[in-house]
Structure formats: C-alpha cells, structure tokens
Amino acid sequence: MNLYLRILSYVKPYWRPVLAGFFFTLCFVLFNSISVWVSVDFIRELFRSETENRQMEINIGAEASGESREEWLSNELKKQRLYDKLNSAIQSILIQEDKYDTLKVICFVIFLAFFLKNISLYLHHIFFYFAQLKIVIRLRNDLQQKLLRLPLSFFHKRHTGNLTSVVFNDVNAIQTVLDSSFIKIFLAPMQIITYLAVLLIFSWKLTLITFIVIPLSGLIIVKIGQSMRRKSRRVLEQISMVVTAFQESVSAIRIVKAFTAEKKESEKFAEINAGYFKKALRARLLDQLTSPLNETIGVFIFAILLWHGGNMVFRGDDLTAELFMKFMVFLFLLFQPMKELSGINNVLQSGLAAAERIFDYLDTPTETYEKKGAVAIDGFNDSIVFANVDFSYDARTTVLKNINLTISKGEMVAFVGHSGVGKSTLVDLIPRFYDVKSGAIYLDGRDIRDVQLISLREQIGIVTQETILFNDTVRMNIGYGGDGFTDEQIIEAAEHANAWEFIDRMEKGLDTIIGERGVTISGGQRQRLSIARAILKNTPILILDEATSALDSQSEKLVQKAIDNLMQNRTVLVIAHRLSTILHADKIVVMDKGQIIAVGKHDDLLERSQVYKQLYTMQFKDDADK
C-alpha cells in the first residue's frame, strides 16, 4: 500500500489535468453508451413494422402467461419501469410522425454522439498524457538530484551501469505503465460500471449471471499479477547487468583491443544478454496468459446468457426480443474493458517492480548532513587540525586510526606511503566526502561538521590523477562550478595552467567540444585543463591527488609548472606518487597501515623514517634504471 501511496504522491501535484482527464473519461463512456443505444434503435426502426411487431409481442406474451392483453401489458410496464422511462425519453427525441424524418433525426443523433465521444476520447488522452509526462520528468529529476547527494561510499558499492539502468530503463518502465495503463485505469472501470448499470436496467436476472465472471477474472488478475511483479523485477535487474557489461566494454575499449579480448567481451555480453532473454520470455509468457483465460471465461458466460436469455424471449418472460438484443450488445461491450483491465494489471505490476527499485534509491540516506544551525564560512585563516580521527568504510575494517595532524595556513603538506595506506581517504575527509567515525577535524578551530557543506567545499579546490572532464566546450570545462566567468578570466587561468597554448591552436578555441571525458585531447592537456579549472575557482585550500603520476616526462614538466603556479599563496595538500615533486614541502606525512608514522621535512625523514627512506631509495633507483 505504501508503494501505491508513494506513486500517488507524484500524481497529486498534477490533479487538475488528471481531474480533467477523468471528466472526459465520463463523457466518453456516456456518449459511447448513447451511440450504441441509438444505433440499436436505428436498426429496429429501419427493419421492422413497429405496430405489427409490437402487437404480435403483446399477443404472444398474454397467451403464454394466461393473462388478458391489458393485464399483461400493465404488468410488463411495471416490470420494466426504469427501462421504459429511459426508452420513452429517447424515443420522444428520435421518433417522428414521418419515418423519413425519424431516419434523419436518428442519423444526426448517431453522428453527434460519435463525434462527441471521439472529442472526449481525444481530450481524455491529452490531459492524462500531460500528467504522465510531468510525473516521469519529476521522477527522473528526483533520481538525478538524489544520486548527486548520495555519499561516495554509495557509488563504491554499485556499478555505473546499474545506476544508469534505474534512471532510464526503470523510469521508462514507469512511463510505459503510465502511457498504456494510466489512461485505461480510469477508462476501463468507468466503462464496466456504466455498462453493468445499463445491463441491470435491461434485465437484472441476466446481469446476476454476468457477475459470475467478475470474481473469476479478478482471481486470475491478482494471481498472475503477483507473479508478474516478481518476474518483472528480475528482468529489470538483468537489464542493469546488460547495461553494465556494455558500458564497461566500451569505456575500457583501449584495454580490450590491447589485450585482444574482443571475443571474450562479446561472449561475456552474449551470456548476460541470454539471461535477459530467458527472464523476459518467462515474464511475457505469463503476461500473455491473462487475456486468453479471461476471454475464455467471458465467452463461456456469453454462451450461457445467450442460451438462457433466448429461452426467456421464447417463453415470453419479462424480456422482449428488443431488450435482449440490447442486453447482448452491451454485454459484448462490457467484455472489452474487462479484458483490458486484466492486461493493465500485468503492466501495472511490471511498473511497481520498477517503482520498488526507484524508491529504494530515493530512500537511501543522503550525504552528510549538516547539523541544524550549521554556519557558513567565508575563508580559511589559520589551520586544519585532525584530532584523534578514526575512519572505516564499513564495520569490519578500520582504514584510518588515531590520526593527529595540524596543517597551518600557507603550508605545503605532502602525504606519502605505499599504495592503499589511506592517503586519499585522509584528505577526502576534509571536504567531507566521508565523515569521521570518531574524533574530529577542525577548520580554524571549528568542527567541520558544524559548517555548512557548500560553504566548506567552496574553500577547497581539487586536482586528481583521474582527470574528470565533460563532453562540452573548453570554456565550460574550465569554468565548471562557477557562474559569470568572463572569457578573459578563463584565458588567464588557462595561461597560468600552461593550457592556453594548445587551446589557442584549436579550430574553435574555447568553443571546442573535447568529447566524453576529454577523449579528443592528450592526458597532459586534460590535466592542464583540470588545473586551469582549479586556478579559476581560486580556493584557499588545494588538494593535489597524484596529479602528475600518469604523465610522460614532457607532460609532467608542463603540468608541474602549472601546479607550481596554482600552489602560490595557497594551503596545499599533496598526495605524492613521485617524491621528486615534494622534496621541498613544508611538511611530509609518512603513512603506513592507516596510521601516521612520521612527520617532518625530507632530510629529517631520510634520517629517522625507515618507510620514507625505503620509498625514496626505491623510486630514485627506478628512475636511475630508466
């Protein structure tokens, strides 16, 4: 029930178009019923001599019941009082003194009823489709905004392909439900209620027999729907695996080709795709079972009513041939929305399976946050202090233990150590990509958990080893994260980053599209654009995460020069891969197994830190060998 309420919460803001759609649904059902009723009357008026046939009906009825003609006619009118009132009202409009005039009126009324029915159907679709698109757009926006607010630890545990599948495939599944079922879920019940009401007017006895089909159909719909929901969730999960496998093979295409692994990747993808085929086929086999079962039950009931109603007409019971014909026409109309309703439930259950996955993401606890009353800061003035900090990604493994460190304003502090000792994790705690498990980090004497998150991150610039660029212009990538930067400011930042030289050679300069993740430019050029972005942001604190480790010597020189420009008048935290770049750091922090084991300058650490000496010796020996 909560899932239905969550979905309805997305419908609620658009109640006006939904209400308008519902109104035109009522109009459609009404005009459709009128058009059918009048069409039957048209056939009657066209193909019979009304007076002769009516007299014959009265004679047969009176003879069968043993009553006089007057008594039978009086009793017949009492039995069919509601129908006669409605029929008399319609007849007073349709039947004229001249049969040609009657024909004209009937033709006009049929045209008008069908015209209004189709206008109502059109408006019914338009209003519901408007609401449907609004709901889908809001749902996708909410997902994207939610994902951006989730902690980094969330993304460590999930594949990008899975997230992409939820945002697009699962939301598309919801859109399919809304597109194919949102409209019918209002229309079909209204048609069923209206047609049943008309059938009761015609013959309550035959209508009671009709009610037998409803619980049988309902049972089939519920049972198959429950199974469809489970199978649909499995299909969606398999689609996520397909998307992930495809995305990985494309994003790693250089490695795939380098290791001649095309066949292996193709076989892996084909195997996952075959899994999707099996699960999707099972779901479809079940889905397609609903309609034939319901139709078989419906035809069986139809045959029973045809036999029983025909006998009532032959015996002269309280059912005339005209009434029975109308009853069977509306009964036939009733079966169509009942058949559609069974199909709607299967689509609805598929949508609910997608909704479960979507709301699982929307209900994930968001990134940190702020305490109530968190304050904004407008700069960095004194120091960053780690006080007895412990951190772990999960309850099993402690990544950082008892970290105590003071970083003064204007210092260049380098973090060194073997891979996996926690260097990147430690600096990630400063912008609160993660929160400490115990202890605290202080910025100018204030616990960073008491600072507004946006305000905190505005003080920090980051340049990473893995340069993240967007499939957009050079201008947008350098100016990312800020508004109102002029071309002069962007060019100045590019010059300081040693990037303007290659940007100026580009055919479109700042308007050049650099491709997904900057694929059209070299690694060194990507890194210099990243540095230009950090220069333009102009933050007092700078984090350099192994910014030159993946570059060749020539690119490293250009990037290192850009970094030197970037570091001026800033507090810089460097995660060092090449020790040659941090020999003159104000403070070098040596880490091992999640702990700080030594802090000092280069010469001092060579004397008293075995780990640092080992790192230095190994690296410079490797450089000498090269």
C-alpha positions as CSV (number, residue, x, y, z in Angstrom):
1,M,0.0,0.0,0.0
2,N,2.9,2.4,0.8
3,L,4.2,1.9,-2.7
4,Y,0.9,3.0,-4.2
5,L,0.8,6.0,-1.9
6,R,4.3,7.0,-3.0
7,I,3.3,6.8,-6.6
8,L,0.1,8.8,-5.9
9,S,2.3,11.5,-4.2
10,Y,3.8,12.1,-7.7
11,V,0.3,12.3,-9.2
12,K,-1.1,14.7,-6.6
13,P,0.7,17.9,-7.9
14,Y,-1.0,17.3,-11.3
15,W,-4.5,16.7,-10.0
16,R,-6.0,19.3,-12.3
17,P,-5.1,17.6,-15.6
18,V,-6.0,14.2,-14.0
19,L,-9.4,15.6,-13.0
20,A,-10.0,17.0,-16.4
21,G,-9.0,13.6,-18.0
22,F,-11.4,11.9,-15.6
23,F,-14.2,14.2,-16.6
24,F,-13.7,13.5,-20.3
25,T,-13.5,9.8,-19.4
26,L,-17.0,10.1,-18.1
27,C,-18.1,12.0,-21.2
28,F,-16.6,9.3,-23.4
29,V,-18.4,6.5,-21.7
30,L,-21.7,8.4,-21.7
31,F,-21.6,9.3,-25.4
32,N,-20.4,5.8,-26.3
33,S,-23.4,4.2,-24.5
34,I,-25.7,6.7,-26.2
35,S,-24.3,6.0,-29.6
36,V,-24.7,2.2,-29.1
37,W,-28.2,2.5,-27.7
38,V,-29.4,4.8,-30.6
39,S,-27.7,2.6,-33.2
40,V,-29.7,-0.4,-31.9
41,D,-32.9,1.7,-32.1
42,F,-32.0,2.7,-35.6
43,I,-31.7,-0.9,-36.7
44,R,-35.1,-1.6,-35.1
45,E,-36.9,1.3,-36.7
46,L,-35.3,0.5,-40.1
47,F,-36.1,-3.2,-40.4
48,R,-39.5,-3.7,-38.7
49,S,-43.1,-2.6,-38.9
50,E,-43.2,-1.3,-35.3
51,T,-47.0,-1.6,-34.9
52,E,-47.3,-5.1,-36.2
53,N,-44.4,-6.5,-34.3
54,R,-45.5,-4.8,-31.1
55,Q,-49.0,-6.3,-31.4
56,M,-47.5,-9.7,-32.0
57,E,-45.3,-9.4,-28.9
58,I,-48.4,-8.5,-26.8
59,N,-50.5,-11.4,-28.1
60,I,-47.7,-13.9,-27.6
61,G,-46.9,-12.6,-24.1
62,A,-50.6,-12.6,-23.0
63,E,-51.2,-16.1,-24.3
64,A,-48.1,-17.6,-22.6
65,S,-48.9,-16.0,-19.2
66,G,-52.7,-16.8,-19.4
67,E,-53.5,-13.1,-18.8
68,S,-55.5,-10.7,-20.8
69,R,-53.8,-8.4,-23.2
70,E,-54.4,-5.4,-20.9
71,E,-53.2,-7.2,-17.8
72,W,-50.0,-8.5,-19.5
73,L,-49.2,-5.0,-20.9
74,S,-49.7,-3.4,-17.5
75,N,-47.5,-5.9,-15.7
76,E,-44.9,-5.6,-18.4
77,L,-44.7,-1.9,-18.0
78,K,-44.4,-2.3,-14.2
79,K,-41.5,-4.8,-14.6
80,Q,-39.6,-2.5,-16.9
81,R,-40.5,0.8,-15.5
82,L,-36.9,2.2,-15.4
83,Y,-36.1,1.0,-18.9
84,D,-39.4,2.4,-20.2
85,K,-38.7,5.8,-18.7
86,L,-35.3,5.9,-20.4
87,N,-36.6,4.4,-23.6
88,S,-39.5,6.7,-23.8
89,A,-37.3,9.7,-23.3
90,I,-35.0,8.6,-26.1
91,Q,-38.0,7.6,-28.3
92,S,-39.6,11.1,-27.8
93,I,-36.4,12.6,-29.4
94,L,-35.9,10.0,-32.1
95,I,-39.4,9.0,-33.3
96,Q,-41.2,11.5,-35.6
97,E,-44.5,11.2,-37.4
98,D,-42.9,10.7,-40.7
99,K,-40.5,7.7,-40.9
100,Y,-38.1,9.7,-43.1
101,D,-37.9,12.4,-40.5
102,T,-37.2,9.7,-37.9
103,L,-34.4,8.4,-40.0
104,K,-32.9,11.9,-40.3
105,V,-33.1,12.5,-36.6
106,I,-31.5,9.1,-35.8
107,C,-28.7,9.7,-38.2
108,F,-27.9,13.1,-36.8
109,V,-28.0,11.8,-33.2
110,I,-25.7,8.9,-34.1
111,F,-23.2,11.3,-35.8
112,L,-23.4,13.8,-32.9
113,A,-22.9,11.0,-30.2
114,F,-19.9,9.5,-32.1
115,F,-18.4,13.0,-32.7
116,L,-18.7,14.0,-29.0
117,K,-17.5,10.5,-28.0
118,N,-14.3,10.9,-30.0
119,I,-13.7,14.5,-29.0
120,S,-14.0,13.3,-25.3
121,L,-11.6,10.5,-26.0
122,Y,-9.0,12.8,-27.6
123,L,-9.1,15.3,-24.7
124,H,-9.1,12.4,-22.2
125,H,-5.8,11.2,-23.8
126,I,-4.2,14.7,-24.0
127,F,-4.9,15.6,-20.3
128,F,-3.7,12.2,-19.0
129,Y,-0.6,12.3,-21.2
130,F,0.3,15.8,-20.0
131,A,0.1,14.5,-16.4
132,Q,2.1,11.4,-17.3
133,L,5.0,13.3,-18.8
134,K,5.1,15.7,-15.8
135,I,5.3,12.7,-13.4
136,V,8.0,11.0,-15.4
137,I,10.1,14.1,-15.7
138,R,9.8,14.9,-12.0
139,L,10.7,11.3,-11.1
140,R,13.8,11.3,-13.2
141,N,14.8,14.7,-11.9
142,D,14.4,13.5,-8.3
143,L,16.5,10.5,-9.0
144,Q,19.3,12.5,-10.5
145,Q,19.3,15.0,-7.7
146,K,19.2,12.2,-5.1
147,L,22.2,10.4,-6.7
148,L,24.2,13.7,-6.6
149,R,23.5,14.0,-2.9
150,L,24.5,10.4,-2.0
151,P,27.8,9.8,-0.3
152,L,30.8,8.5,-2.3
153,S,30.6,5.2,-0.4
154,F,27.3,4.5,-2.1
155,F,29.0,4.7,-5.6
156,H,31.8,2.3,-4.4
157,K,29.2,-0.4,-4.0
158,R,27.2,0.0,-7.2
159,H,28.1,-0.2,-10.9
160,T,27.5,2.9,-13.0
161,G,25.5,0.7,-15.4
162,N,23.1,-0.2,-12.7
163,L,22.5,3.4,-11.8
164,T,22.1,4.3,-15.5
165,S,19.6,1.4,-15.9
166,V,17.5,2.7,-12.9
167,V,17.4,6.3,-14.1
168,F,16.5,5.4,-17.7
169,N,15.1,1.8,-18.0
170,D,13.2,1.7,-14.7
171,V,11.8,5.2,-15.2
172,N,10.9,4.2,-18.8
173,A,9.1,1.2,-17.3
174,I,7.1,3.6,-15.2
175,Q,6.4,5.7,-18.3
176,T,5.2,2.6,-20.1
177,V,2.8,1.9,-17.3
178,L,1.5,5.5,-17.3
179,D,1.3,5.6,-21.1
180,S,-0.6,2.3,-21.5
181,S,-2.4,1.9,-18.2
182,F,-2.7,5.3,-16.6
183,I,-5.4,6.2,-19.1
184,K,-7.1,2.9,-19.2
185,I,-7.1,2.5,-15.4
186,F,-9.7,5.3,-15.3
187,L,-11.5,4.4,-18.5
188,A,-12.0,0.7,-18.1
189,P,-13.6,0.8,-14.6
190,M,-15.9,3.6,-15.7
191,Q,-17.0,1.6,-18.8
192,I,-17.5,-1.5,-16.6
193,I,-19.7,0.4,-14.1
194,T,-21.7,2.1,-16.8
195,Y,-22.3,-1.0,-18.9
196,L,-23.3,-3.0,-15.8
197,A,-25.7,-0.3,-14.8
198,V,-27.3,-0.4,-18.3
199,L,-27.4,-4.2,-18.1
200,L,-29.3,-4.0,-14.8
201,I,-31.8,-1.7,-16.4
202,F,-32.4,-4.2,-19.2
203,S,-32.5,-7.4,-17.1
204,W,-31.4,-7.8,-13.5
205,K,-31.7,-11.6,-13.7
206,L,-29.3,-11.9,-16.6
207,T,-27.0,-9.4,-15.1
208,L,-26.7,-11.5,-11.9
209,I,-25.3,-14.3,-14.1
210,T,-22.9,-11.8,-15.6
211,F,-21.5,-11.1,-12.1
212,I,-20.1,-14.7,-12.1
213,V,-17.3,-13.7,-14.5
214,I,-16.1,-10.8,-12.4
215,P,-14.7,-12.7,-9.3
216,L,-13.2,-15.4,-11.6
217,S,-11.5,-12.7,-13.7
218,G,-10.4,-10.9,-10.6
219,L,-8.8,-14.0,-9.2
220,I,-6.8,-14.6,-12.4
221,I,-5.7,-10.9,-12.5
222,V,-4.5,-11.0,-8.9
223,K,-2.6,-14.3,-9.1
224,I,-0.9,-13.6,-12.4
225,G,-0.2,-10.0,-11.3
226,Q,1.6,-11.1,-8.2
227,S,3.9,-13.4,-10.2
228,M,4.4,-10.7,-12.9
229,R,5.7,-8.3,-10.3
230,R,8.4,-10.7,-9.2
231,K,9.4,-11.7,-12.7
232,S,9.5,-8.0,-13.8
233,R,11.9,-7.1,-11.0
234,R,14.2,-9.9,-12.2
235,V,14.0,-8.7,-15.8
236,L,14.9,-5.1,-14.7
237,E,17.9,-6.4,-12.6
238,Q,19.1,-8.4,-15.6
239,I,18.8,-5.3,-17.9
240,S,21.0,-3.5,-15.4
241,M,23.6,-6.2,-15.8
242,V,23.4,-5.9,-19.6
243,V,23.9,-2.1,-19.4
244,T,26.8,-2.5,-17.0
245,A,28.5,-5.1,-19.2
246,F,28.1,-3.0,-22.3
247,Q,29.3,0.2,-20.6
248,E,32.4,-1.5,-19.2
249,S,33.4,-2.9,-22.6
250,V,33.0,0.4,-24.3
251,S,34.7,2.5,-21.5
252,A,37.6,0.1,-21.5
253,I,37.9,-0.3,-25.3
254,R,41.6,0.6,-25.4
255,I,42.4,-2.2,-22.9
256,V,40.0,-4.6,-24.7
257,K,41.8,-4.0,-28.0
258,A,45.3,-4.0,-26.5
259,F,44.7,-7.5,-24.9
260,T,42.8,-8.8,-28.0
261,A,39.9,-9.5,-25.7
262,E,37.1,-8.7,-28.2
263,K,35.9,-12.3,-28.3
264,K,36.0,-12.7,-24.5
265,E,34.0,-9.5,-24.0
266,S,31.5,-10.5,-26.7
267,E,30.9,-13.9,-25.1
268,K,30.5,-12.3,-21.7
269,F,28.0,-9.8,-23.0
270,A,26.1,-12.5,-25.0
271,E,25.9,-14.7,-21.9
272,I,24.4,-11.9,-19.8
273,N,22.1,-11.0,-22.7
274,A,20.9,-14.6,-22.9
275,G,20.0,-14.4,-19.3
276,Y,17.8,-11.4,-20.1
277,F,16.2,-13.3,-22.9
278,K,15.2,-16.2,-20.6
279,K,13.8,-13.9,-17.9
280,A,12.0,-11.6,-20.3
281,L,10.5,-14.6,-22.1
282,R,9.1,-16.1,-18.9
283,A,7.6,-12.8,-17.9
284,R,6.0,-12.4,-21.4
285,L,4.6,-16.0,-21.4
286,L,2.9,-15.3,-18.1
287,D,1.6,-11.9,-19.3
288,Q,0.1,-13.3,-22.5
289,L,-1.8,-16.0,-20.5
290,T,-4.1,-13.5,-18.8
291,S,-6.1,-12.3,-21.8
292,P,-7.0,-15.7,-23.3
293,L,-8.0,-17.1,-19.9
294,N,-10.3,-14.1,-19.2
295,E,-11.7,-14.2,-22.7
296,T,-12.5,-17.9,-22.5
297,I,-14.4,-17.3,-19.2
298,G,-16.2,-14.4,-20.8
299,V,-17.2,-16.4,-23.9
300,F,-18.5,-19.2,-21.7
301,I,-20.7,-16.7,-19.7
302,F,-21.7,-15.1,-23.0
303,A,-22.9,-18.5,-24.3
304,I,-24.8,-19.3,-21.1
305,L,-26.5,-15.9,-21.3
306,L,-27.3,-16.3,-24.9
307,W,-29.0,-19.7,-24.2
308,H,-30.8,-18.6,-21.1
309,G,-31.9,-15.2,-22.5
310,G,-33.1,-16.7,-25.7
311,N,-35.3,-19.2,-23.7
312,M,-36.7,-16.2,-21.7
313,V,-37.7,-14.5,-25.0
314,F,-39.2,-17.7,-26.4
315,R,-41.2,-18.3,-23.2
316,G,-42.4,-14.7,-23.2
317,D,-40.9,-14.0,-19.8
318,D,-40.1,-10.4,-18.7
319,L,-37.7,-10.0,-21.6
320,T,-38.5,-8.8,-25.1
321,A,-36.5,-9.6,-28.2
322,E,-35.6,-5.9,-28.4
323,L,-34.4,-5.8,-24.8
324,F,-32.4,-9.0,-25.2
325,M,-30.7,-7.7,-28.3
326,K,-29.7,-4.5,-26.5
327,F,-28.6,-6.6,-23.5
328,M,-26.3,-8.8,-25.6
329,V,-24.8,-5.7,-27.4
330,F,-23.9,-4.1,-24.1
331,L,-22.7,-7.4,-22.7
332,F,-20.3,-7.6,-25.6
333,L,-19.1,-4.0,-24.9
334,L,-18.6,-5.0,-21.2
335,F,-16.1,-7.7,-22.1
336,Q,-13.6,-5.4,-23.8
337,P,-12.8,-3.2,-20.8
338,M,-12.7,-6.3,-18.5
339,K,-10.2,-7.8,-20.9
340,E,-8.2,-4.5,-20.9
341,L,-8.3,-4.4,-17.1
342,S,-6.6,-7.7,-16.8
343,G,-3.8,-6.6,-19.2
344,I,-3.5,-3.3,-17.2
345,N,-2.8,-5.2,-14.0
346,N,0.2,-7.1,-15.6
347,V,1.7,-3.8,-16.9
348,L,1.0,-2.2,-13.6
349,Q,2.8,-4.9,-11.7
350,S,5.8,-4.5,-14.0
351,G,5.7,-0.8,-13.2
352,L,5.5,-1.5,-9.5
353,A,8.6,-3.7,-9.7
354,A,10.4,-0.7,-11.3
355,A,9.0,1.7,-8.7
356,E,10.4,-0.5,-5.9
357,R,13.9,-0.2,-7.3
358,I,13.5,3.5,-7.9
359,F,12.2,4.2,-4.4
360,D,15.0,2.1,-3.0
361,Y,17.4,4.7,-4.3
362,L,15.3,7.6,-3.4
363,D,15.1,6.3,0.2
364,T,18.9,5.8,0.5
365,P,20.2,8.1,3.3
366,T,21.7,11.2,1.7
367,E,25.2,12.6,2.1
368,T,26.0,14.1,5.4
369,Y,24.4,16.3,6.9
370,E,24.7,19.4,8.2
371,K,23.8,19.9,11.8
372,K,20.9,22.1,12.5
373,G,22.3,25.6,12.7
374,A,25.5,24.9,10.8
375,V,27.3,28.1,10.0
376,A,28.7,29.5,6.7
377,I,32.4,30.4,6.5
378,D,33.9,32.9,4.0
379,G,37.5,31.9,4.0
380,F,40.4,29.9,5.6
381,N,42.5,31.9,8.1
382,D,44.5,29.6,10.5
383,S,44.8,25.8,10.4
384,I,43.3,22.4,9.7
385,V,43.6,20.1,12.7
386,F,42.9,16.3,12.8
387,A,42.2,15.3,16.4
388,N,42.2,11.5,17.2
389,V,40.5,10.7,13.9
390,D,39.4,7.1,13.1
391,F,37.6,6.1,9.9
392,S,36.3,3.0,8.2
393,Y,34.1,2.3,5.2
394,D,32.3,-0.5,7.0
395,A,32.2,-2.1,10.4
396,R,34.8,-4.7,9.5
397,T,37.9,-2.8,8.5
398,T,39.4,0.3,10.0
399,V,41.1,2.4,7.3
400,L,42.5,5.3,9.4
401,K,43.5,5.0,13.0
402,N,44.2,7.7,15.6
403,I,45.2,10.4,13.1
404,N,46.6,13.6,14.7
405,L,47.9,16.3,12.5
406,T,48.0,20.1,12.2
407,I,48.2,21.9,8.9
408,S,48.9,25.6,9.1
409,K,47.7,28.1,6.6
410,G,50.1,28.5,3.7
411,E,51.9,25.2,4.2
412,M,52.5,22.6,1.5
413,V,51.9,19.3,3.2
414,A,52.7,16.0,1.3
415,F,51.3,12.6,2.1
416,V,53.4,9.6,1.2
417,G,53.2,5.9,1.7
418,H,52.7,2.6,-0.1
419,S,49.5,2.2,-2.1
420,G,46.4,1.5,0.0
421,V,47.6,3.1,3.3
422,G,44.8,5.7,3.4
423,K,46.4,8.8,1.9
424,S,43.5,9.7,-0.4
425,T,40.9,8.7,2.2
426,L,42.5,11.1,4.7
427,V,42.3,14.1,2.5
428,D,38.8,13.2,1.4
429,L,37.7,13.7,5.0
430,I,38.4,17.4,4.8
431,P,35.7,18.3,2.2
432,R,33.5,15.7,4.0
433,F,33.2,13.3,1.1
434,Y,33.1,10.9,4.1
435,D,32.6,11.6,7.8
436,V,35.0,10.5,10.6
437,K,33.8,7.6,12.7
438,S,35.4,9.1,15.8
439,G,37.5,12.2,16.6
440,A,37.1,15.4,14.7
441,I,38.5,17.7,12.1
442,Y,38.7,21.4,12.8
443,L,38.9,24.2,10.4
444,D,40.0,27.4,12.1
445,G,39.1,25.9,15.4
446,R,35.5,24.9,14.3
447,D,34.4,21.3,13.8
448,I,33.8,20.9,10.0
449,R,30.5,19.1,10.9
450,D,29.3,22.4,12.2
451,V,30.0,24.2,8.9
452,Q,27.5,24.3,6.0
453,L,28.6,21.8,3.5
454,I,28.5,24.0,0.4
455,S,30.4,26.7,2.3
456,L,33.1,24.2,3.3
457,R,33.6,22.9,-0.2
458,E,33.8,26.4,-1.6
459,Q,37.1,26.8,0.2
460,I,38.7,23.7,-1.4
461,G,40.0,23.0,-4.9
462,I,40.9,19.5,-6.1
463,V,43.1,18.2,-8.9
464,T,43.1,14.4,-9.2
465,Q,45.1,11.8,-11.1
466,E,41.9,10.8,-12.9
467,T,41.0,14.0,-14.7
468,I,37.2,14.4,-15.0
469,L,36.1,16.4,-17.9
470,F,32.7,16.8,-19.5
471,N,31.5,16.3,-23.1
472,D,31.3,20.1,-23.6
473,T,33.3,23.1,-24.6
474,V,36.7,24.0,-23.2
475,R,35.1,27.1,-21.8
476,M,32.5,25.1,-19.9
477,N,35.1,22.7,-18.5
478,I,37.4,25.4,-17.2
479,G,34.6,27.5,-15.8
480,Y,32.8,24.4,-14.3
481,G,31.3,25.0,-10.9
482,G,31.0,28.8,-11.2
483,D,28.8,31.3,-12.9
484,G,29.6,34.6,-14.7
485,F,33.3,33.9,-15.5
486,T,34.4,36.1,-18.4
487,D,36.5,34.8,-21.3
488,E,39.4,37.0,-20.1
489,Q,39.3,35.2,-16.7
490,I,39.1,31.8,-18.3
491,I,42.0,32.6,-20.7
492,E,44.1,33.9,-17.8
493,A,43.5,30.7,-15.8
494,A,44.4,28.7,-18.9
495,E,47.7,30.6,-19.3
496,H,48.7,30.1,-15.7
497,A,48.0,26.3,-16.2
498,N,50.1,26.3,-19.4
499,A,47.0,25.3,-21.3
500,W,46.3,28.3,-23.4
501,E,49.0,27.4,-26.0
502,F,47.1,24.2,-27.1
503,I,43.7,25.8,-26.7
504,D,44.6,28.7,-28.9
505,R,45.6,26.2,-31.7
506,M,42.2,24.5,-31.6
507,E,40.0,25.4,-34.6
508,K,37.2,26.7,-32.3
509,G,39.3,27.7,-29.3
510,L,37.3,27.9,-26.1
511,D,34.2,26.7,-28.0
512,T,35.9,23.4,-29.0
513,I,33.9,20.3,-27.8
514,I,36.5,18.0,-26.2
515,G,34.4,14.8,-26.1
516,E,33.4,12.4,-23.4
517,R,35.9,12.7,-20.5
518,G,38.2,14.8,-22.8
519,V,38.9,11.9,-25.2
520,T,39.9,14.2,-28.1
521,I,42.9,15.7,-26.2
522,S,46.0,14.2,-24.6
523,G,46.4,13.2,-20.9
524,G,48.7,16.1,-20.2
525,Q,46.3,18.5,-21.9
526,R,43.4,17.1,-19.9
527,Q,45.4,17.6,-16.6
528,R,46.2,21.2,-17.5
529,L,42.5,21.9,-18.2
530,S,41.8,20.5,-14.7
531,I,44.4,22.7,-13.2
532,A,43.0,25.8,-15.0
533,R,39.6,24.9,-13.5
534,A,41.2,24.8,-10.0
535,I,43.0,28.1,-10.6
536,L,39.8,29.8,-11.7
537,K,37.9,28.6,-8.7
538,N,40.7,30.3,-6.6
539,T,40.2,28.5,-3.3
540,P,42.5,29.0,-0.3
541,I,42.9,25.2,0.2
542,L,44.1,22.9,-2.6
543,I,44.2,19.1,-2.8
544,L,46.5,17.6,-5.4
545,D,45.8,13.8,-5.6
546,E,48.8,12.3,-7.5
547,A,48.2,14.9,-10.2
548,T,51.3,14.0,-12.3
549,S,51.7,10.3,-11.7
550,A,50.2,9.1,-15.0
551,L,52.0,11.5,-17.3
552,D,55.1,11.2,-19.5
553,S,58.2,13.4,-18.7
554,Q,57.4,16.2,-21.1
555,S,53.8,16.5,-20.0
556,E,54.8,16.2,-16.4
557,K,57.1,19.2,-16.7
558,L,54.4,21.3,-18.2
559,V,51.8,20.2,-15.6
560,Q,54.3,20.6,-12.7
561,K,54.9,24.1,-13.8
562,A,51.2,24.7,-13.9
563,I,50.9,23.2,-10.4
564,D,53.6,25.5,-9.1
565,N,51.6,28.5,-10.4
566,L,48.5,27.0,-8.8
567,M,50.1,26.4,-5.4
568,Q,51.1,30.1,-4.9
569,N,49.6,31.7,-1.8
570,R,47.5,28.6,-1.0
571,T,47.5,25.8,1.6
572,V,48.3,22.7,-0.4
573,L,47.8,19.1,0.4
574,V,49.7,16.8,-2.0
575,I,49.2,13.0,-2.3
576,A,52.6,12.2,-3.7
577,H,53.4,9.4,-6.1
578,R,56.7,10.9,-7.3
579,L,58.7,12.1,-4.3
580,S,60.8,14.4,-6.5
581,T,57.8,16.7,-6.7
582,I,57.5,17.2,-2.9
583,L,61.2,17.3,-1.7
584,H,60.7,21.0,-0.7
585,A,57.4,20.5,1.1
586,D,57.0,22.3,4.4
587,K,55.8,19.0,5.9
588,I,55.8,15.4,4.7
589,V,53.5,13.0,6.4
590,V,54.5,9.3,6.2
591,M,51.7,6.8,6.4
592,D,51.6,3.1,6.9
593,K,48.6,0.8,7.6
594,G,46.2,3.6,8.1
595,Q,48.4,5.5,10.6
596,I,50.8,8.4,10.6
597,I,54.2,7.0,11.5
598,A,56.3,10.1,10.8
599,V,56.1,13.8,10.1
600,G,58.9,16.1,9.0
601,K,61.0,17.6,6.2
602,H,62.7,15.5,3.5
603,D,66.2,15.4,5.0
604,D,64.9,14.8,8.5
605,L,62.7,11.8,7.4
606,L,65.6,10.2,5.5
607,E,67.4,10.0,8.8
608,R,64.6,8.7,11.1
609,S,61.9,7.1,8.9
610,Q,62.7,3.7,7.5
611,V,59.5,3.6,5.4
612,Y,60.2,7.0,3.8
613,K,63.8,6.1,3.2
614,Q,62.7,2.8,1.5
615,L,60.2,4.7,-0.7
616,Y,62.8,7.3,-1.7
617,T,65.5,4.7,-2.4
618,M,63.2,2.5,-4.5
619,Q,61.9,5.4,-6.5
620,F,65.2,7.0,-7.3
621,K,66.7,3.7,-8.1
622,D,63.9,3.0,-10.6
623,D,64.4,6.5,-12.1
624,A,68.2,5.8,-12.4
625,D,67.5,2.4,-14.1
626,K,65.2,4.2,-16.6
